[in-house]
């Protein structure tokens, strides 16, 4: 965050190629928002890459509406609803994910894709030596594995239709897909091909080896950092999305988190909810954390006056989340929201993200928003 509270200070709205940046600048100015371009190659502007579109902080809410409008108009070519992708492994946890995913789809006017990815023996050749992530003890031929997966999906679809007829699931349009390949790759492929608005995943599936593994499917999809992901823990007690009243939002107190919170607020419609902001600041930046926290809190209060915001300075160093878990228990937290970005394998192994640590240790649902 900047060292001042000046609402006219410039913040980066987007980073584009030169042509895309100019187009966005023109759209913003047509809406009465002043915008400037930074990092332009003055001798050869057309070949500039990484051009920053910058606006005044006070104009951010209106600018985001312009960006959202431009995005939706470009996607109207398909005239199709947005999708919620729900990967399933046919375990009881899959139905828990469906309950949340179908409710969200109903409120957001989306359709649902139930996706199951199966692995034949040939795919196990590409797994690390000694890996048993997807080992169910069976060694069937490819056609047999595929036939079993299709049959299980038919049975699961029947269960879903029955739950809808009983009123236990929201009645939304849904389709099923059974594909062969690594689950994390196929989930991302499906989300990309269908312009997914949200991916809803259980954190504990039928494969017990995946529960404590950093290589679990949910963690791998999370690491891609390309789509909002709602994770469903094993012992979820949440009745429905409307019962979410208290949200914890982890923040590094930078500009990207402002954009992430706006995306989060649109995804979950946080109006009227209590939001506890937990700063995640590197040791070298802690001297500025107090001022940055104050600025971030001021921004949230100014732009989301319907919510109650607080800053909670809770230690989350290393793998020790005990202080955070105590805060969750004492304050009846219902949901954890975390901005997350794509990380390299090296970084992920030696410096796991907050999202990873919470995913593996918390029993609360979590919404991870890409930045």
C-alpha positions as CSV (number, residue, x, y, z in Angstrom):
1,X,0.0,0.0,0.0
2,X,1.1,3.6,-0.5
3,X,2.4,5.7,2.3
4,X,-0.5,8.2,1.9
5,X,-4.3,8.0,2.1
6,X,-4.7,10.2,-1.1
7,X,-7.8,8.9,-3.0
8,X,-6.2,10.3,-6.2
9,X,-3.1,8.2,-6.0
10,X,-2.6,5.9,-9.0
11,X,-3.1,2.2,-8.8
12,X,-2.7,-0.5,-11.4
13,X,-6.0,-1.8,-12.7
14,X,-4.6,-4.2,-15.4
15,X,-1.5,-5.3,-17.3
16,X,-1.9,-5.9,-21.0
17,X,-0.3,-5.8,-24.4
18,X,-0.2,-2.3,-25.8
19,X,-3.2,-2.7,-28.1
20,X,-5.3,-4.2,-25.3
21,X,-4.2,-1.5,-22.9
22,X,-5.2,1.2,-25.3
23,X,-8.6,-0.4,-25.8
24,X,-9.2,-0.6,-22.1
25,X,-8.0,3.0,-21.6
26,X,-10.5,4.2,-24.2
27,X,-13.3,2.2,-22.5
28,X,-12.5,3.7,-19.2
29,X,-12.4,7.3,-20.5
30,X,-15.7,6.8,-22.3
31,X,-17.1,6.0,-18.8
32,X,-15.6,9.2,-17.4
33,X,-12.6,7.5,-15.7
34,X,-9.2,9.1,-16.3
35,X,-6.6,6.4,-17.1
36,X,-2.9,6.5,-17.9
37,X,-0.5,4.0,-19.5
38,X,2.8,3.1,-18.0
39,X,5.7,1.0,-19.2
40,X,5.2,1.8,-22.9
41,X,8.1,1.5,-25.3
42,X,8.1,5.1,-26.7
43,X,10.0,4.2,-29.8
44,X,7.9,1.1,-30.7
45,X,4.7,1.3,-28.7
46,X,2.9,-1.4,-30.6
47,X,5.4,-4.0,-29.5
48,X,5.2,-3.0,-25.8
49,X,4.3,-5.8,-23.4
50,X,3.4,-5.6,-19.8
51,X,1.7,-2.2,-20.3
52,X,0.1,-1.0,-17.0
53,X,-3.3,0.7,-17.1
54,X,-3.4,2.9,-14.1
55,X,-6.3,4.8,-12.5
56,X,-7.1,6.8,-9.4
57,X,-7.9,4.6,-6.4
58,X,-11.2,6.4,-5.9
59,X,-12.3,5.3,-9.3
60,X,-11.7,1.6,-8.8
61,X,-15.2,0.4,-8.1
62,X,-16.5,2.1,-11.3
63,X,-13.5,0.9,-13.3
64,X,-14.1,-2.7,-12.3
65,X,-17.7,-2.4,-13.6
66,X,-16.3,-1.2,-16.9
67,X,-13.8,-4.1,-17.0
68,X,-16.6,-6.6,-16.1
69,X,-18.9,-5.1,-18.8
70,X,-16.2,-5.4,-21.4
71,X,-15.5,-9.0,-20.5
72,X,-19.2,-10.0,-20.5
73,X,-19.8,-8.3,-23.9
74,X,-16.9,-10.2,-25.4
75,X,-18.2,-13.5,-24.1
76,X,-21.7,-12.9,-25.4
77,X,-20.7,-14.6,-28.6
78,X,-21.6,-18.0,-27.0
79,X,-24.9,-16.8,-25.5
80,X,-24.4,-19.6,-22.9
81,X,-24.6,-19.5,-19.1
82,X,-21.5,-19.4,-17.0
83,X,-20.6,-22.7,-15.4
84,X,-19.8,-24.1,-12.0
85,X,-17.4,-27.1,-12.3
86,X,-17.7,-29.7,-9.6
87,X,-15.2,-32.6,-9.8
88,X,-16.6,-35.8,-8.3
89,X,-15.1,-39.1,-7.2
90,X,-18.5,-40.5,-6.2
91,X,-17.7,-40.4,-2.5
92,X,-20.1,-38.9,0.1
93,X,-17.9,-35.8,0.0
94,X,-18.8,-35.3,-3.6
95,X,-22.5,-34.8,-2.7
96,X,-21.4,-32.2,-0.1
97,X,-19.6,-30.4,-2.9
98,X,-22.8,-30.6,-5.0
99,X,-24.9,-29.1,-2.3
100,X,-22.7,-25.9,-2.2
101,X,-22.1,-25.9,-6.0
102,X,-25.7,-26.2,-7.0
103,X,-26.8,-23.6,-4.5
104,X,-24.2,-21.2,-5.8
105,X,-25.2,-21.9,-9.4
106,X,-28.8,-21.2,-8.6
107,X,-28.0,-17.8,-7.1
108,X,-25.5,-16.9,-9.8
109,X,-27.7,-18.1,-12.7
110,X,-25.1,-20.7,-13.8
111,X,-25.3,-24.3,-15.0
112,X,-23.3,-27.1,-13.4
113,X,-20.7,-29.5,-14.9
114,X,-20.2,-32.7,-12.9
115,X,-16.7,-33.9,-13.9
116,X,-15.0,-37.2,-13.2
117,X,-11.5,-37.9,-14.5
118,X,-10.3,-41.5,-14.4
119,X,-6.8,-42.9,-14.9
120,X,-6.0,-46.0,-16.9
121,X,-2.8,-47.9,-16.3
122,X,-0.9,-46.0,-19.0
123,X,-1.2,-42.7,-17.1
124,X,0.4,-44.3,-14.0
125,X,3.6,-44.5,-16.0
126,X,3.9,-40.7,-15.7
127,X,3.5,-40.6,-12.0
128,X,6.6,-40.2,-9.7
129,X,8.3,-43.4,-8.7
130,X,6.6,-44.9,-5.7
131,X,3.6,-42.6,-6.0
132,X,0.2,-44.1,-4.9
133,X,-1.9,-40.9,-5.2
134,X,-4.4,-42.6,-7.5
135,X,-3.8,-46.2,-6.6
136,X,-7.0,-47.9,-5.8
137,X,-5.5,-51.4,-5.8
138,X,-7.2,-52.3,-9.2
139,X,-5.3,-53.2,-12.4
140,X,-8.2,-53.3,-14.9
141,X,-7.7,-52.8,-18.6
142,X,-8.4,-49.4,-20.1
143,X,-11.9,-50.2,-21.5
144,X,-12.9,-51.8,-18.2
145,X,-11.8,-48.7,-16.2
146,X,-13.7,-46.4,-18.6
147,X,-16.8,-48.5,-18.5
148,X,-16.8,-48.5,-14.6
149,X,-16.3,-44.8,-14.5
150,X,-19.2,-44.2,-16.9
151,X,-21.5,-46.5,-14.9
152,X,-20.6,-44.8,-11.6
153,X,-21.3,-41.4,-13.1
154,X,-24.8,-42.7,-14.3
155,X,-25.5,-43.8,-10.8
156,X,-24.3,-40.6,-9.3
157,X,-26.4,-38.6,-11.7
158,X,-29.4,-40.6,-10.6
159,X,-28.6,-39.7,-7.0
160,X,-28.3,-36.0,-7.8
161,X,-31.6,-36.1,-9.7
162,X,-33.2,-37.8,-6.7
163,X,-31.8,-35.1,-4.3
164,X,-33.1,-32.4,-6.5
165,X,-36.6,-34.0,-6.6
166,X,-36.5,-34.2,-2.8
167,X,-35.6,-30.5,-2.6
168,X,-32.2,-31.2,-1.0
169,X,-30.4,-29.8,-4.0
170,X,-31.2,-26.6,-5.9
171,X,-32.8,-27.3,-9.3
172,X,-30.4,-26.1,-11.9
173,X,-29.3,-27.3,-15.3
174,X,-26.4,-29.7,-15.1
175,X,-24.5,-32.1,-17.3
176,X,-22.0,-34.9,-16.6
177,X,-18.6,-35.5,-18.1
178,X,-16.3,-38.6,-17.8
179,X,-12.8,-38.1,-19.2
180,X,-9.5,-39.9,-19.1
181,X,-6.4,-38.3,-17.7
182,X,-4.7,-36.8,-14.6
183,X,-7.6,-35.3,-12.6
184,X,-6.0,-31.9,-11.9
185,X,-5.2,-31.4,-15.6
186,X,-8.7,-32.4,-16.7
187,X,-10.3,-30.2,-14.1
188,X,-8.4,-27.2,-15.3
189,X,-9.0,-28.1,-18.9
190,X,-12.7,-28.3,-18.3
191,X,-12.8,-25.0,-16.4
192,X,-10.9,-23.3,-19.2
193,X,-13.0,-24.7,-22.0
194,X,-16.2,-23.8,-20.3
195,X,-15.2,-20.4,-18.9
196,X,-15.9,-21.6,-15.3
197,X,-17.0,-19.0,-12.9
198,X,-16.2,-21.2,-9.9
199,X,-14.7,-24.7,-9.2
200,X,-16.2,-26.4,-6.1
201,X,-14.0,-29.2,-4.7
202,X,-14.0,-31.5,-1.7
203,X,-10.7,-31.6,0.2
204,X,-11.1,-35.2,1.3
205,X,-12.1,-37.8,-1.3
206,X,-12.3,-41.5,-1.6
207,X,-8.6,-41.8,-2.0
208,X,-7.2,-41.6,1.5
209,X,-3.6,-41.1,0.3
210,X,-4.6,-37.7,-1.1
211,X,-5.8,-36.4,2.2
212,X,-2.5,-35.4,3.7
213,X,-0.5,-35.0,0.4
214,X,0.6,-31.7,-1.0
215,X,0.1,-33.3,-4.3
216,X,-3.6,-33.8,-3.7
217,X,-5.9,-32.9,-6.6
218,X,-7.4,-29.9,-4.8
219,X,-4.0,-28.5,-4.0
220,X,-2.8,-29.0,-7.6
221,X,-5.8,-27.1,-9.0
222,X,-5.3,-24.4,-6.4
223,X,-1.7,-24.0,-7.4
224,X,-2.7,-23.2,-10.9
225,X,-4.1,-19.9,-9.6
226,X,-6.4,-19.4,-12.6
227,X,-10.0,-19.9,-11.3
228,X,-11.9,-19.1,-8.1
229,X,-12.0,-22.3,-6.0
230,X,-14.4,-23.1,-3.2
231,X,-13.1,-26.0,-1.1
232,X,-15.4,-28.3,0.9
233,X,-13.8,-29.9,4.0
234,X,-14.6,-33.4,5.2
235,X,-16.6,-32.2,8.3
236,X,-18.4,-29.3,6.7
237,X,-21.2,-28.1,9.0
238,X,-22.3,-25.2,6.8
239,X,-26.1,-25.6,6.0
240,X,-26.1,-23.2,3.1
241,X,-24.3,-20.2,1.7
242,X,-26.7,-17.8,3.3
243,X,-25.5,-19.1,6.8
244,X,-22.1,-17.5,6.2
245,X,-21.9,-14.5,8.5
246,X,-18.3,-14.2,9.5
247,X,-15.4,-14.3,6.9
248,X,-11.7,-14.2,7.4
249,X,-9.8,-12.6,4.6
250,X,-6.0,-13.1,4.4
251,X,-4.3,-10.1,2.9
252,X,-0.8,-9.0,1.9
253,X,-2.1,-5.4,2.0
254,X,-1.3,-4.7,-1.6
255,X,-3.2,-3.4,-4.7
256,X,-3.9,-6.9,-6.0
257,X,-5.7,-7.8,-2.8
258,X,-8.1,-4.9,-3.4
259,X,-9.0,-6.4,-6.7
260,X,-9.2,-9.9,-5.1
261,X,-11.6,-8.6,-2.4
262,X,-13.8,-7.1,-5.1
263,X,-13.9,-10.4,-6.9
264,X,-14.6,-12.2,-3.7
265,X,-17.4,-9.8,-2.8
266,X,-19.1,-10.4,-6.2
267,X,-18.7,-14.1,-5.9
268,X,-20.1,-14.5,-2.4
269,X,-22.3,-11.3,-2.1
270,X,-20.8,-10.4,1.2
271,X,-23.1,-7.5,1.9
272,X,-23.9,-7.3,5.6
273,X,-21.2,-9.8,6.7
274,X,-18.5,-9.4,9.2
275,X,-15.0,-9.5,7.6
276,X,-11.9,-10.0,9.7
277,X,-8.7,-9.1,7.7
278,X,-5.6,-11.0,8.7
279,X,-2.4,-9.3,7.3
280,X,0.2,-11.6,5.8
281,X,3.3,-9.5,5.8
282,X,7.0,-10.6,5.3
283,X,9.2,-9.9,8.2
284,X,11.2,-7.2,6.3
285,X,8.0,-5.3,5.6
286,X,6.5,-5.3,9.1
287,X,7.6,-1.8,9.9
288,X,5.1,-0.5,7.3
289,X,2.4,-3.1,8.1
290,X,0.6,-0.9,10.6
291,X,0.1,2.0,8.2
292,X,-0.7,-0.4,5.3
293,X,-3.3,-2.1,7.5
294,X,-4.9,1.2,8.4
295,X,-5.1,2.2,4.7
296,X,-6.5,-1.2,3.6
297,X,-9.1,-1.0,6.4
298,X,-10.1,2.5,5.3
299,X,-10.5,1.5,1.7
300,X,-12.8,-1.4,2.7
301,X,-14.9,0.8,5.0
302,X,-15.2,3.4,2.3
303,X,-16.2,1.1,-0.5
304,X,-18.1,-1.6,1.4
305,X,-20.0,0.4,4.1
306,X,-22.6,-2.4,4.5
307,X,-19.9,-4.7,6.1
308,X,-18.1,-4.7,9.4
309,X,-14.4,-4.8,9.0
310,X,-11.6,-5.4,11.5
311,X,-7.9,-6.0,11.3
312,X,-6.7,-9.0,13.3
313,X,-2.9,-9.4,13.8
314,X,-2.5,-13.1,14.1
315,X,0.7,-15.0,13.8
316,X,0.7,-17.6,11.0
317,X,4.4,-18.3,10.6
318,X,5.6,-21.6,9.4
319,X,3.1,-24.5,9.7
320,X,1.8,-23.3,13.1
321,X,-1.8,-22.2,12.7
322,X,-2.7,-22.7,16.3
323,X,-3.3,-19.0,17.0
324,X,-5.5,-18.7,13.8
325,X,-7.4,-21.9,14.8
326,X,-8.1,-20.4,18.2
327,X,-9.4,-17.2,16.7
328,X,-11.7,-19.2,14.4
329,X,-13.1,-21.2,17.3
330,X,-13.6,-18.1,19.5
331,X,-15.2,-16.0,16.9
332,X,-17.4,-18.4,15.0
333,X,-15.8,-18.0,11.6
334,X,-17.8,-19.5,8.7
335,X,-15.5,-19.0,5.7
336,X,-11.9,-18.4,4.9
337,X,-11.1,-16.2,1.8
338,X,-7.5,-16.2,0.4
339,X,-6.1,-14.4,-2.6
340,X,-3.7,-16.8,-4.2
341,X,-1.4,-16.7,-7.2
342,X,0.3,-19.3,-9.4
343,X,3.5,-20.5,-7.9
344,X,6.4,-22.5,-9.3
345,X,6.9,-26.0,-8.1
346,X,10.1,-25.0,-6.3
347,X,8.4,-22.2,-4.5
348,X,5.5,-24.4,-3.6
349,X,7.7,-27.1,-2.0
350,X,9.9,-24.8,0.0
351,X,7.5,-21.9,0.8
352,X,3.9,-23.3,0.8
353,X,1.2,-20.7,0.4
354,X,-1.3,-19.7,3.1
355,X,-3.9,-21.4,1.0
356,X,-2.0,-24.7,1.0
357,X,-1.5,-24.6,4.8
358,X,-5.1,-23.7,5.5
359,X,-6.3,-26.3,3.0
360,X,-4.4,-29.1,4.8
361,X,-5.1,-28.0,8.4
362,X,-8.5,-26.2,8.5
363,X,-12.0,-27.8,8.7
364,X,-13.6,-24.6,7.3
365,X,-14.7,-24.0,3.8
366,X,-12.3,-21.8,1.8
367,X,-12.7,-19.6,-1.2
368,X,-9.4,-19.0,-3.0
369,X,-9.4,-16.0,-5.4
370,X,-6.8,-15.8,-8.1
371,X,-4.7,-12.6,-8.3
